[in-house]
Amino acid sequence: ARQQEALVSGEVKHGNRWTRELTERLGKELQLDDDHRVLVTASGTAALRIMVAATVGPARPGDVAVLPSYTFPATAEILVQLGYTLRFVDVDAATWTIDPVAVAAAIARGGVRLVLCVDTFGNPCDYPALRAVCDPAGVALLADSAAALGSLHQGRPVAQQALSHSYSMSFAKVVSAGGAGGALVLPADAAEAVLAAPAGWTRSELMNELHAVVAVDQLAELDTLVRCRAEVAEVYAAAASALPVEVQQVRPGDRHCWVHWVARFARRDRVATQLAALGVQTKPYFAAVHIGPLGGGERLPVTERLDAEALALPMSSEITVEQAERVVAALRRCLD
């Protein structure tokens, strides 16, 4: 009914009732202070691109961006679009988020203007360690928090730990704006500047009313949606403790929102084929970006093992504990 009202009235563009309400509610959910603002966008990729352009800006000659290879390709693609040279680094073997020690080594090589970390599958990065590396070097720390709406870092929403954060509201995420959408948190002055820019992207890359209508209702149920995913994750984790698999670890004090539940399997492709035969759909996450055309010949051992072995089991806020137990039964059968 809300969407039909917007269509009939013609008030479908950003800045009308529902995008304003979503922006306000999201700011409260993320517990933002007065020095930060939310923008809601047409996609997570749009949020990423605006975030970098509004804070650090396009690359100058020789500028380098440090990022993990274990991520969705858009993390790297928007940096290339803005002119940056990519310097991929490895992820931590336990949490699968960017390794601060590897970041320090990458910064020491020189030329680094920004670090773009990733909250992998909704698992918060080690922000204190990253800030301890980036701040003394004068390097901007930005966060691709695409999967982190609903995650907590040391008890607080993932929103102000870096200079800026971007989020996705695509179909798989905890909060989905009708299958598309995104958001970003910016310093207040950067948000005002990007909205006033005469040649920016915001005219076409901000969220419209039809998608905001859906996101508003889902955001109101965020805690419930995260709790449902956590219950499924607990079933999977309990089973994994007795199986020959390795799972993603969460740092003490953090909360993973479990956009995806992923484990490492020594014979991943065989396991995926056998699970499919039993009616369980899986998907490999992620393909390592540095192995593709954007890579520069880096060797990243942890990322390459994940590229070969990581497999996501079914996960959503709608899956029941009983369904998760059926997935576990099928997994045990395959591994036996």
LOTISE-249264 format. One line per field, with one value per residue (C-alpha): residue in three letters; x, y, z. Coordinates in nm, 3 decimals, always signed. Each point is the difference from the previous one (the first is absolute). Layout:
residuo: [ALA;...];
X: [X;...];
Y: [Y;...];
Z: [Z;...];
***
This chain:
residuo: [ALA;ARG;GLN;GLN;GLU;ALA;LEU;VAL;SER;GLY;GLU;VAL;LYS;HIS;GLY;ASN;ARG;TRP;THR;ARG;GLU;LEU;THR;GLU;ARG;LEU;GLY;LYS;GLU;LEU;GLN;LEU;ASP;ASP;ASP;HIS;ARG;VAL;LEU;VAL;THR;ALA;SER;GLY;THR;ALA;ALA;LEU;ARG;ILE;MET;VAL;ALA;ALA;THR;VAL;GLY;PRO;ALA;ARG;PRO;GLY;ASP;VAL;ALA;VAL;LEU;PRO;SER;TYR;THR;PHE;PRO;ALA;THR;ALA;GLU;ILE;LEU;VAL;GLN;LEU;GLY;TYR;THR;LEU;ARG;PHE;VAL;ASP;VAL;ASP;ALA;ALA;THR;TRP;THR;ILE;ASP;PRO;VAL;ALA;VAL;ALA;ALA;ALA;ILE;ALA;ARG;GLY;GLY;VAL;ARG;LEU;VAL;LEU;CYS;VAL;ASP;THR;PHE;GLY;ASN;PRO;CYS;ASP;TYR;PRO;ALA;LEU;ARG;ALA;VAL;CYS;ASP;PRO;ALA;GLY;VAL;ALA;LEU;LEU;ALA;ASP;SER;ALA;ALA;ALA;LEU;GLY;SER;LEU;HIS;GLN;GLY;ARG;PRO;VAL;ALA;GLN;GLN;ALA;LEU;SER;HIS;SER;TYR;SER;MET;SER;PHE;ALA;LYS;VAL;VAL;SER;ALA;GLY;GLY;ALA;GLY;GLY;ALA;LEU;VAL;LEU;PRO;ALA;ASP;ALA;ALA;GLU;ALA;VAL;LEU;ALA;ALA;PRO;ALA;GLY;TRP;THR;ARG;SER;GLU;LEU;MET;ASN;GLU;LEU;HIS;ALA;VAL;VAL;ALA;VAL;ASP;GLN;LEU;ALA;GLU;LEU;ASP;THR;LEU;VAL;ARG;CYS;ARG;ALA;GLU;VAL;ALA;GLU;VAL;TYR;ALA;ALA;ALA;ALA;SER;ALA;LEU;PRO;VAL;GLU;VAL;GLN;GLN;VAL;ARG;PRO;GLY;ASP;ARG;HIS;CYS;TRP;VAL;HIS;TRP;VAL;ALA;ARG;PHE;ALA;ARG;ARG;ASP;ARG;VAL;ALA;THR;GLN;LEU;ALA;ALA;LEU;GLY;VAL;GLN;THR;LYS;PRO;TYR;PHE;ALA;ALA;VAL;HIS;ILE;GLY;PRO;LEU;GLY;GLY;GLY;GLU;ARG;LEU;PRO;VAL;THR;GLU;ARG;LEU;ASP;ALA;GLU;ALA;LEU;ALA;LEU;PRO;MET;SER;SER;GLU;ILE;THR;VAL;GLU;GLN;ALA;GLU;ARG;VAL;VAL;ALA;ALA;LEU;ARG;ARG;CYS;LEU;ASP];
X: [+0.000;+0.285;+0.171;-0.324;-0.058;+0.350;-0.056;-0.339;+0.125;+0.320;+0.208;+0.241;+0.335;+0.242;-0.084;-0.368;-0.173;+0.143;+0.361;-0.004;-0.147;+0.248;+0.291;-0.119;-0.064;+0.331;+0.189;-0.166;+0.061;+0.369;+0.020;+0.163;+0.122;-0.069;+0.318;-0.117;-0.273;-0.170;-0.065;-0.215;+0.102;-0.119;+0.250;+0.287;+0.239;-0.134;+0.055;+0.361;+0.077;-0.155;+0.176;+0.348;-0.072;-0.149;+0.274;+0.336;-0.093;+0.117;+0.359;+0.290;+0.285;+0.162;-0.264;-0.041;-0.298;+0.055;-0.282;-0.064;-0.030;-0.256;-0.303;-0.274;+0.151;-0.170;+0.238;+0.287;-0.192;-0.106;+0.361;+0.113;-0.282;+0.133;+0.354;+0.172;+0.276;-0.104;+0.220;-0.164;+0.082;-0.090;-0.268;+0.028;-0.011;-0.263;-0.242;+0.054;+0.008;+0.293;+0.322;+0.134;+0.356;-0.028;-0.147;+0.297;+0.240;-0.193;+0.003;+0.374;+0.057;-0.120;-0.254;-0.307;-0.280;-0.275;-0.075;-0.338;-0.078;-0.289;-0.228;+0.002;-0.350;-0.093;+0.297;+0.143;+0.361;+0.260;-0.054;+0.227;+0.294;-0.072;-0.025;+0.328;+0.163;-0.177;-0.022;+0.374;+0.069;-0.264;-0.187;-0.380;-0.180;-0.330;-0.228;-0.193;-0.258;-0.235;-0.108;+0.025;-0.345;-0.090;+0.358;+0.158;+0.361;+0.070;-0.369;-0.063;-0.133;+0.260;-0.029;+0.262;+0.308;+0.147;-0.007;-0.302;-0.202;-0.207;-0.275;-0.196;-0.371;+0.007;-0.219;+0.229;+0.058;-0.173;-0.180;-0.097;-0.155;-0.214;+0.300;+0.219;+0.129;+0.276;+0.103;+0.307;+0.110;+0.205;+0.147;-0.259;+0.214;+0.076;-0.371;-0.095;+0.275;-0.093;-0.368;+0.092;+0.259;-0.093;+0.139;-0.052;-0.176;-0.275;-0.274;-0.010;+0.150;-0.222;-0.280;-0.353;-0.324;-0.108;+0.307;-0.005;-0.357;+0.127;+0.315;-0.187;-0.203;+0.297;+0.216;-0.267;+0.048;+0.379;+0.058;-0.247;+0.156;+0.348;-0.120;-0.154;+0.329;+0.196;-0.217;+0.079;+0.369;+0.002;-0.136;+0.265;+0.282;-0.098;+0.009;+0.326;+0.178;-0.026;+0.069;+0.322;-0.071;+0.140;-0.238;+0.027;+0.079;-0.147;+0.213;-0.107;-0.241;-0.115;-0.329;-0.013;-0.333;+0.055;-0.091;+0.176;+0.113;+0.313;+0.238;+0.313;-0.022;+0.307;-0.199;-0.246;-0.122;-0.072;-0.188;-0.203;-0.095;-0.106;-0.203;-0.174;-0.101;-0.163;-0.187;+0.233;+0.114;+0.345;+0.224;+0.376;+0.081;+0.209;+0.213;+0.332;+0.017;+0.379;-0.007;-0.206;+0.077;+0.029;+0.280;+0.369;+0.153;-0.025;+0.029;-0.258;+0.001;-0.306;-0.209;+0.100;-0.102;-0.336;-0.037;+0.042;-0.187;-0.266;-0.363;-0.312;-0.284;-0.361;-0.055;-0.280;-0.227;-0.279;+0.180;-0.122;+0.210;-0.165;+0.104;+0.353;+0.009;-0.103;+0.291;+0.232;-0.132;+0.071;+0.347;+0.086;-0.111;+0.221;+0.305;-0.049];
Y: [+0.000;+0.241;-0.077;+0.050;+0.332;+0.112;-0.105;+0.166;+0.325;-0.003;+0.037;-0.281;+0.176;+0.026;+0.261;-0.071;-0.159;-0.353;+0.077;+0.273;-0.241;-0.275;+0.244;+0.118;-0.351;-0.130;+0.280;-0.094;-0.373;+0.067;+0.228;+0.280;+0.315;+0.352;+0.000;-0.277;-0.035;-0.285;-0.010;-0.280;-0.111;-0.200;-0.280;-0.104;+0.071;+0.355;+0.041;-0.119;+0.234;+0.306;-0.083;+0.004;+0.303;+0.201;-0.069;-0.060;+0.092;-0.139;-0.117;+0.228;-0.136;-0.291;-0.034;-0.351;-0.158;-0.298;-0.255;-0.370;-0.231;-0.212;+0.218;+0.071;+0.137;+0.340;+0.085;+0.001;+0.120;+0.336;+0.074;-0.068;+0.223;+0.280;-0.046;-0.183;-0.257;-0.308;-0.165;-0.320;-0.142;-0.322;-0.059;-0.135;-0.382;-0.013;+0.288;+0.036;+0.378;+0.212;-0.071;+0.317;-0.134;-0.041;+0.351;+0.143;-0.170;+0.133;+0.357;-0.025;-0.051;+0.358;+0.177;-0.109;+0.256;-0.219;-0.340;-0.152;-0.276;-0.247;-0.138;-0.346;-0.154;+0.236;-0.080;+0.332;+0.084;+0.056;+0.376;+0.099;-0.183;+0.151;+0.352;-0.053;-0.075;+0.259;+0.308;+0.050;-0.040;+0.257;-0.259;+0.016;-0.312;-0.063;-0.300;-0.212;-0.103;-0.134;-0.297;+0.164;+0.152;-0.183;-0.074;+0.145;+0.093;-0.005;+0.046;+0.287;+0.002;-0.015;+0.363;+0.238;-0.219;+0.115;+0.340;-0.119;-0.319;-0.124;-0.264;-0.215;-0.078;-0.257;-0.310;-0.215;+0.259;+0.012;+0.319;-0.004;+0.300;-0.208;-0.182;+0.308;+0.303;+0.114;+0.265;+0.176;+0.188;+0.313;+0.279;+0.279;+0.242;-0.264;-0.088;+0.364;+0.046;-0.306;+0.100;+0.351;-0.107;+0.127;-0.306;-0.284;-0.334;+0.056;+0.092;-0.356;-0.201;+0.082;-0.238;+0.055;-0.017;-0.346;-0.170;+0.208;-0.116;-0.358;+0.085;+0.205;-0.300;-0.237;+0.242;+0.009;-0.378;+0.002;-0.162;-0.278;-0.064;-0.022;-0.229;-0.241;-0.018;-0.049;-0.300;-0.162;+0.085;-0.170;-0.322;+0.004;+0.086;-0.278;-0.253;+0.136;-0.053;-0.376;+0.005;+0.041;+0.362;+0.342;+0.286;+0.377;+0.127;+0.311;+0.219;+0.019;+0.289;+0.012;-0.118;-0.158;+0.056;-0.309;+0.124;-0.319;-0.304;-0.129;-0.284;-0.144;-0.351;-0.184;-0.145;+0.285;-0.073;-0.362;+0.098;+0.259;-0.257;-0.256;+0.258;+0.110;-0.362;+0.004;+0.325;+0.240;+0.301;+0.146;+0.265;+0.069;+0.336;+0.190;-0.043;+0.170;+0.327;+0.002;-0.320;+0.176;+0.284;+0.263;-0.187;+0.068;-0.338;+0.012;-0.316;+0.001;-0.345;+0.034;+0.161;-0.266;-0.279;+0.169;+0.042;-0.376;-0.126;+0.246;-0.105;+0.178;-0.207;+0.123;+0.310;+0.254;+0.146;-0.229;-0.335;-0.184;-0.193;-0.319;+0.076;+0.074;-0.338;-0.165;+0.176;-0.131;-0.354;+0.021;+0.140;-0.281;-0.254;+0.157;+0.021;-0.356];
Z: [+0.000;+0.079;-0.329;-0.195;+0.176;-0.099;-0.362;-0.026;+0.156;-0.203;+0.317;-0.077;+0.013;+0.290;+0.260;+0.047;+0.299;+0.010;-0.086;+0.265;+0.256;-0.087;+0.030;+0.342;+0.134;-0.130;+0.173;+0.330;-0.053;-0.064;+0.308;-0.197;+0.169;-0.129;-0.207;-0.235;-0.262;-0.186;-0.373;-0.145;-0.347;-0.300;+0.069;+0.221;-0.287;-0.026;+0.374;-0.035;-0.288;+0.166;+0.328;-0.154;-0.221;+0.288;+0.255;-0.168;-0.356;-0.334;-0.028;-0.073;-0.212;+0.184;+0.273;+0.139;+0.176;+0.231;+0.020;+0.058;-0.297;+0.187;-0.078;-0.251;-0.325;+0.037;+0.287;-0.248;-0.305;+0.143;+0.097;-0.357;-0.128;+0.222;-0.130;+0.285;-0.032;+0.197;+0.262;+0.121;+0.344;+0.177;+0.261;+0.353;+0.003;+0.276;-0.069;-0.378;+0.036;-0.117;+0.190;+0.173;-0.014;-0.377;-0.024;+0.190;-0.241;-0.299;+0.135;+0.066;-0.375;-0.057;-0.217;+0.199;+0.022;+0.141;+0.150;-0.084;+0.250;-0.030;+0.273;-0.156;-0.010;+0.287;+0.225;+0.130;-0.077;+0.269;-0.008;+0.292;-0.158;-0.342;+0.141;+0.185;-0.335;-0.220;+0.224;+0.067;-0.373;-0.096;-0.205;-0.015;+0.128;-0.181;+0.049;-0.245;+0.258;-0.268;+0.212;+0.343;+0.059;+0.320;+0.105;+0.314;+0.071;+0.374;+0.068;-0.242;-0.358;-0.275;-0.107;+0.142;+0.048;-0.335;-0.170;-0.199;-0.048;-0.295;+0.011;-0.242;+0.010;-0.280;+0.015;+0.216;+0.273;+0.339;-0.109;-0.366;-0.173;-0.232;-0.145;-0.051;+0.181;+0.229;+0.248;+0.130;+0.308;-0.070;+0.211;-0.003;-0.202;-0.264;-0.031;-0.051;-0.257;-0.205;-0.011;-0.114;-0.258;-0.350;-0.179;+0.248;-0.032;+0.253;-0.249;-0.136;+0.286;+0.296;+0.104;-0.129;+0.196;-0.122;+0.146;+0.318;+0.072;+0.036;+0.194;+0.263;+0.114;-0.002;+0.197;+0.271;+0.040;-0.015;+0.341;-0.078;-0.341;+0.151;+0.279;-0.251;-0.190;+0.322;+0.089;-0.335;+0.041;+0.341;-0.152;-0.270;+0.243;+0.241;-0.281;-0.142;+0.332;-0.059;-0.375;-0.205;-0.095;+0.097;+0.076;+0.022;+0.350;+0.166;+0.227;+0.366;+0.055;-0.363;-0.153;-0.345;-0.179;-0.221;-0.344;-0.107;+0.200;-0.167;+0.083;-0.157;-0.149;-0.125;-0.291;-0.047;-0.352;+0.083;+0.316;-0.194;-0.265;+0.260;+0.196;-0.319;-0.064;+0.346;-0.073;+0.182;-0.201;+0.077;-0.152;+0.010;+0.164;-0.110;-0.311;+0.083;-0.194;-0.027;-0.205;-0.269;-0.244;+0.276;+0.179;-0.026;+0.069;+0.378;+0.208;+0.281;+0.164;+0.227;-0.274;-0.250;+0.238;+0.051;-0.376;-0.040;+0.307;+0.125;-0.041;+0.124;+0.144;-0.027;+0.215;+0.030;+0.265;-0.123;+0.045;+0.307;+0.250;-0.125;-0.357;+0.117;+0.174;-0.329;-0.170;+0.272;-0.046;-0.371;+0.067;+0.240;-0.259;-0.265;+0.224;+0.123];
***
